């Protein structure tokens, strides 16, 4: 994170996000909490704009993948920058509209859209659909006709490309549940062209997340180009190519410079493959925009040292940040206040009654004590959006910092608020 740094306060080095002291925020908000940098968010979005401008891509739209972090205040900032949204549920469409996203800039993706969600999306002005199966295509046609509308149809094709990322977030192989076999696409487009409720307008693909090399994109996007040319030969007028998202961020060993280069090379690749096609380009970055804007700040409850393993018991848990338990994902950890003393290896363990509730393994900490604060880094994507109330633990606050000011953009609910929808 470029806006995360230590500053000297009262003869101690304390961690600041932008110009906000995380210790002071914790005193007001309590722990655990998520904390995001507005300036980093804006910078990350503008990096995509800059990369596309340098690649001389003029006709394009950036549709933020809202599943990465769906906080309305955060999405509103992106809306003000001109972003669209890649949504995978009616709830995400609702959130996008609450954040003032133009429905015409929303692409409704996702492998399991229901009839009710399609009705909601079309009724709210969402026109563009990324369709993932033949049965979905027929259902969308039926719903559109019943509403007297035409849905803009893009078929999500599965190019059978291994993104060489974490297995559970790879989406472009034949064995993954997403999209349709690219080899069957011409036949499906021929069917779609005959359906009165559909306006055949695009091709979409997405091969996975946390991709750190250009090669998988090259393979997948070349196949999309070839399909475009085949469909053009078949008489289809394809106006839009949606290349999805997937560019990674720094968690551990990744190089920020190499990832910056990857983004520009990614834009250059798209420009080179589409310069003669006369199409609008859509991309759907999520993690690359929000992943490194935030930290999860947690407090040490207890130190538990055994003959086999040392544990730091913290007040954040797997229900607050699921990635370590779900994927064995790595997040860097930093003491909010630096210390001197004996350094040992510890596992950071949360309070949830699951052995999976380990946030970090075998990390070196210097003289940890109860009430110390620890920042878990690169937690802006798939942190709060995957969080839940397991063990009847309240969802944790989210805080946005802007220079030297901060605001709470999600409050911590009371126990009464947690059960307000339940009936005894």
C-alpha positions in Angstrom: 0.0 0.0 0.0 1.5 3.3 -1.1 -0.3 5.4 1.5 0.6 3.2 4.5 3.7 4.3 6.5 5.1 4.7 10.0 5.3 8.2 11.5 6.9 9.2 14.8 4.3 10.0 17.5 5.3 10.6 21.1 8.6 8.9 20.4 7.1 5.9 18.9 6.7 4.8 15.3 3.0 4.4 14.6 1.3 3.3 11.4 -0.6 5.9 9.4 -2.9 5.4 6.5 -2.6 8.6 4.5 -2.4 11.2 7.3 -4.6 9.3 9.8 -3.1 7.6 12.9 -4.5 4.0 13.1 -4.2 4.1 16.9 -6.4 7.2 17.1 -9.0 5.6 14.8 -9.1 2.5 16.9 -9.7 4.5 20.0 -12.8 6.0 18.4 -14.1 3.1 16.4 -13.0 0.1 18.4 -11.4 -3.1 17.0 -11.5 -4.9 14.7 -12.2 -2.6 11.7 -11.4 -2.1 8.1 -9.7 1.1 7.0 -9.5 2.3 3.4 -7.5 5.0 1.7 -9.7 7.2 -0.6 -6.6 8.5 -2.4 -5.4 5.0 -3.1 -8.8 4.1 -4.5 -8.8 7.0 -6.8 -5.2 6.4 -7.9 -5.9 2.7 -8.7 -8.9 3.6 -10.8 -7.0 6.3 -12.7 -4.2 3.8 -13.3 -6.5 1.9 -15.6 -7.6 5.1 -17.3 -4.0 6.1 -17.9 -3.0 2.7 -19.2 -5.8 2.7 -21.7 -5.1 6.3 -22.8 -1.4 5.4 -23.3 -2.5 2.4 -25.4 -4.7 4.8 -27.5 -7.9 2.9 -26.6 -10.6 5.5 -27.0 -13.9 3.6 -26.9 -14.0 1.7 -23.6 -15.6 1.5 -20.2 -14.3 0.3 -16.8 -16.9 -1.7 -14.9 -15.7 -2.2 -11.4 -16.4 -5.7 -10.2 -18.5 -4.8 -7.2 -18.2 -8.2 -5.6 -14.6 -7.2 -4.5 -15.9 -4.6 -2.1 -19.5 -3.4 -2.3 -19.6 -0.7 0.3 -21.8 2.0 -1.1 -19.6 4.9 -0.1 -16.6 3.3 -1.8 -18.7 2.6 -4.9 -19.9 6.2 -5.0 -16.4 7.4 -5.2 -15.9 5.2 -8.3 -19.2 6.4 -9.7 -18.0 10.0 -9.4 -14.9 9.0 -11.4 -17.1 7.6 -14.2 -17.0 3.9 -13.4 -19.6 1.4 -14.4 -20.2 -1.8 -12.5 -19.9 -5.5 -13.2 -22.6 -7.1 -11.0 -23.5 -10.7 -10.3 -26.7 -10.4 -8.4 -29.8 -8.2 -8.0 -28.4 -7.1 -4.7 -25.2 -5.8 -6.3 -27.3 -3.9 -8.9 -29.3 -2.4 -6.0 -26.1 -1.3 -4.3 -24.7 0.1 -7.5 -27.8 2.2 -8.1 -27.7 3.5 -4.5 -24.2 4.6 -5.2 -25.5 6.6 -8.2 -24.2 4.2 -10.9 -26.0 4.8 -14.2 -27.9 1.5 -15.0 -26.7 1.8 -18.6 -23.1 1.3 -17.2 -24.0 -1.9 -15.4 -23.2 -5.3 -16.9 -25.2 -8.1 -15.3 -22.8 -11.1 -15.2 -22.9 -14.2 -13.0 -23.5 -17.9 -13.6 -26.8 -18.3 -11.8 -29.2 -15.4 -12.6 -32.8 -16.1 -11.6 -35.9 -15.0 -13.4 -36.7 -12.6 -10.6 -33.2 -11.1 -10.9 -33.6 -10.7 -14.6 -36.9 -9.0 -14.2 -35.4 -6.6 -11.6 -32.4 -5.8 -13.7 -34.4 -5.0 -16.9 -37.0 -3.1 -14.9 -34.3 -1.0 -13.3 -32.8 -0.1 -16.7 -29.9 -2.6 -16.9 -29.7 -3.6 -20.5 -26.4 -5.5 -20.9 -26.2 -9.1 -19.8 -23.2 -11.4 -19.9 -24.9 -14.8 -20.4 -23.2 -18.0 -19.2 -25.3 -20.9 -20.6 -27.8 -21.8 -23.2 -30.7 -22.2 -20.7 -29.9 -18.8 -19.3 -30.1 -17.3 -22.8 -33.5 -18.7 -23.4 -34.8 -17.5 -20.0 -33.4 -14.0 -20.6 -35.2 -13.9 -24.0 -38.5 -15.0 -22.4 -38.2 -12.4 -19.6 -37.3 -9.6 -22.0 -40.2 -10.3 -24.2 -42.6 -10.4 -21.3 -41.4 -6.9 -20.3 -41.5 -5.6 -23.8 -37.8 -5.1 -23.8 -34.7 -6.3 -25.6 -31.6 -7.3 -23.6 -28.2 -6.6 -24.9 -26.7 -10.1 -25.2 -23.0 -11.1 -24.7 -22.0 -14.7 -24.4 -19.4 -15.4 -21.8 -17.0 -17.9 -23.5 -14.7 -20.2 -21.7 -11.4 -20.2 -23.6 -10.0 -23.1 -21.7 -7.0 -21.1 -20.5 -5.3 -21.8 -17.2 -4.7 -18.4 -15.5 -2.0 -20.0 -13.3 -3.5 -18.4 -10.2 -5.0 -19.9 -7.0 -7.1 -22.9 -8.1 -10.3 -21.7 -6.3 -10.3 -18.3 -8.2 -9.5 -19.7 -11.7 -12.5 -19.4 -14.0 -11.3 -19.9 -17.6 -10.7 -23.7 -17.7 -13.1 -26.2 -19.2 -13.5 -27.8 -15.8 -14.6 -24.5 -14.3 -18.3 -23.7 -14.0 -18.2 -20.4 -15.8 -19.1 -19.6 -19.4 -19.6 -21.9 -22.4 -17.1 -23.8 -24.4 -15.7 -21.3 -26.9 -15.9 -24.0 -29.6 -19.7 -24.0 -29.3 -20.1 -20.3 -29.5 -20.8 -19.9 -33.2 -23.8 -22.3 -32.9 -25.1 -20.5 -29.8 -24.8 -17.1 -31.4 -26.8 -18.4 -34.4 -29.6 -19.4 -32.0 -29.4 -16.1 -30.1 -29.7 -14.1 -33.3 -33.2 -15.6 -33.9 -34.5 -14.7 -30.4 -36.7 -11.6 -30.4 -35.9 -10.5 -26.9 -32.1 -10.4 -27.4 -29.9 -7.9 -29.1 -26.7 -9.8 -30.0 -24.0 -7.2 -29.3 -20.9 -8.7 -27.6 -18.5 -11.4 -26.5 -17.3 -11.6 -22.9 -14.7 -13.7 -21.1 -13.0 -13.8 -17.7 -10.3 -16.3 -16.8 -9.6 -15.7 -13.1 -8.2 -13.4 -10.5 -4.8 -12.4 -9.0 -3.1 -13.0 -12.4 0.5 -11.7 -12.4 1.7 -12.5 -15.9 0.6 -11.5 -19.4 0.6 -14.9 -21.0 -2.8 -16.2 -19.8 -4.4 -12.9 -21.1 -2.6 -13.3 -24.4 -3.9 -16.8 -25.0 -7.5 -16.0 -23.9 -7.8 -12.7 -25.7 -6.4 -14.1 -28.9 -9.2 -16.7 -28.9 -11.8 -14.0 -28.4 -10.4 -12.1 -31.4 -10.6 -15.2 -33.5 -14.2 -15.8 -32.4 -15.1 -12.2 -33.3 -13.8 -12.7 -36.8 -15.7 -16.0 -37.2 -18.9 -14.4 -36.0 -18.4 -11.4 -38.3 -18.0 -13.9 -41.2 -21.3 -15.5 -40.0 -23.0 -12.1 -40.3 -23.2 -11.1 -36.7 -22.6 -7.5 -35.7 -20.5 -7.6 -32.6 -20.1 -4.2 -31.0 -18.5 -4.9 -27.6 -15.8 -7.1 -26.3 -15.7 -7.6 -22.5 -12.3 -8.9 -21.4 -13.2 -9.2 -17.7 -10.7 -8.5 -14.9 -8.0 -10.5 -13.2 -4.9 -8.4 -12.7 -3.3 -9.1 -9.4 -2.0 -7.0 -6.5 0.9 -7.2 -4.1 0.2 -9.7 -1.2 3.7 -11.2 -0.6 6.3 -11.8 -3.3 4.6 -9.9 -6.1 6.5 -6.8 -7.4 4.5 -3.6 -7.6 6.6 -2.4 -10.5 6.1 -5.6 -12.4 2.3 -5.3 -11.8 2.3 -1.7 -13.0 4.1 -2.9 -16.1 1.6 -5.8 -16.5 -1.3 -3.3 -16.4 0.2 -1.3 -19.3 1.1 -4.4 -21.2 -2.5 -5.7 -20.7 -3.9 -2.4 -22.1 -1.4 -2.6 -25.0 -2.4 -6.2 -25.7 -6.1 -5.3 -25.9 -5.3 -2.3 -28.2 -3.2 -4.5 -30.5 -5.8 -7.3 -30.7 -8.8 -4.9 -31.3 -7.4 -2.0 -33.3 -9.0 -3.1 -36.5 -12.2 -4.4 -35.1 -14.2 -1.2 -34.4 -15.6 -2.4 -31.1 -16.1 -0.9 -27.6 -13.9 -2.5 -24.9 -15.2 -3.4 -21.5 -13.0 -4.4 -18.6 -14.1 -5.5 -15.1 -11.3 -5.0 -12.5 -12.1 -5.5 -8.9 -9.2 -6.6 -6.7 -6.8 -4.4 -8.7 -8.9 -1.3 -7.7 -9.7 -2.0 -4.1 -7.3 -4.8 -2.9 -4.4 -2.6 -1.7 -6.5 0.3 -0.5 -7.3 -1.2 2.9 -6.1 -2.8 6.1 -7.9 -4.8 8.7 -6.8 -3.5 12.1 -7.1 -6.0 15.0 -6.2 -6.1 18.7 -4.2 -8.7 20.5 -6.3 -10.4 23.2 -3.9 -13.0 24.5 -0.4 -14.5 24.0 -0.5 -18.3 24.1 2.9 -20.0 24.0 3.1 -23.8 23.9 5.8 -26.3 23.5 4.7 -26.9 19.9 3.5 -23.5 18.6 3.1 -19.9 19.7 -0.2 -18.1 19.2 -1.2 -14.5 19.2 -5.0 -14.5 19.8 -6.5 -11.5 18.1 -10.1 -10.1 18.0 -10.4 -10.4 14.2 -11.5 -13.7 12.9 -12.2 -15.8 9.8 -15.7 -14.4 9.6 -14.2 -10.9 9.2 -11.5 -11.9 6.6 -12.2 -15.3 5.0 -9.4 -15.4 2.5 -6.7 -17.1 4.7 -9.2 -19.8 5.8 -10.8 -20.2 2.4 -7.7 -20.1 0.1 -4.8 -20.3 2.6 -4.2 -16.8 1.2 -1.2 -14.7 2.5 -1.7 -11.2 3.9 1.3 -9.3 5.2 1.0 -8.2 8.8 2.4 -5.0 10.5 2.5 -3.9 14.1 0.6 -0.6 14.3 3.2 0.5 16.8 6.8 -0.6 16.3 8.6 -2.3 19.2 12.0 -3.4 20.3 12.7 -6.7 22.0 12.7 -10.4 21.5 11.3 -11.6 18.1 9.6 -15.0 17.8 7.3 -16.8 15.4 3.6 -16.9 16.0 0.4 -17.9 14.4 -2.3 -15.2 14.4 -5.4 -17.0 15.6 -8.9 -15.6 15.8 -11.6 -16.3 18.4 -13.9 -18.3 16.1 -14.4 -22.0 17.2 -12.7 -23.5 14.1 -9.2 -24.7 13.5 -9.4 -22.9 10.2 -9.5 -19.5 12.0 -5.8 -18.8 11.5 -5.2 -15.4 9.9 -1.4 -15.8 9.4 1.0 -18.6 10.1 4.6 -18.5 11.3 5.0 -14.8 11.3 7.8 -13.0 13.3 6.5 -10.5 15.9 8.5 -8.5 18.4 7.4 -8.8 22.0 3.6 -8.9 21.3 1.4 -8.1 24.3 -2.3 -7.9 25.0 -3.9 -4.7 23.5 -1.3 -4.3 20.9 -2.7 -3.4 17.5 -1.8 -5.3 14.3 -2.6 -4.3 10.7 -3.5 -7.1 8.2 -2.6 -5.6 4.8 -4.1 -5.7 1.3 -7.5 -6.4 2.8 -9.6 -4.1 0.7 -10.9 -6.8 -1.7 -12.9 -9.8 -0.7 -12.6 -8.8 3.0 -15.7 -7.1 4.1 -17.7 -8.4 1.1 -17.1 -12.0 2.2 -17.6 -11.3 5.9 -20.5 -12.9 7.9 -21.8 -13.2 11.4 -20.6 -16.7 12.2 -20.5 -17.3 16.0 -23.0 -14.5 16.2 -20.1 -12.0 15.8 -21.2 -8.6 14.5 -20.0 -7.3 11.2 -17.1 -5.0 11.8 -16.9 -1.2 10.9 -15.4 0.2 7.7 -13.6 3.5 7.8 -12.5 5.7 4.9 -9.6 8.0 5.3 -9.1 11.1 3.1 -5.9 12.9 4.0 -6.0 13.7 7.7 -9.7 13.0 8.1 -11.7 9.8 8.4 -15.3 8.8 8.4 -17.1 5.6 9.3 -18.8 4.2 6.2 -20.2 1.1 7.9 -21.1 1.0 11.5 -20.7 -1.9 13.9 -24.2 -3.3 14.5 -25.6 -3.9 18.0 -26.8 -7.4 19.0 -30.4 -6.1 18.6 -29.7 -5.0 15.1 -28.2 -8.3 14.3 -31.4 -10.2 15.0 -33.9 -7.6 13.9 -35.1 -9.8 10.9 -35.6 -12.9 13.1 -39.0 -13.8 14.6 -39.5 -15.6 17.9 
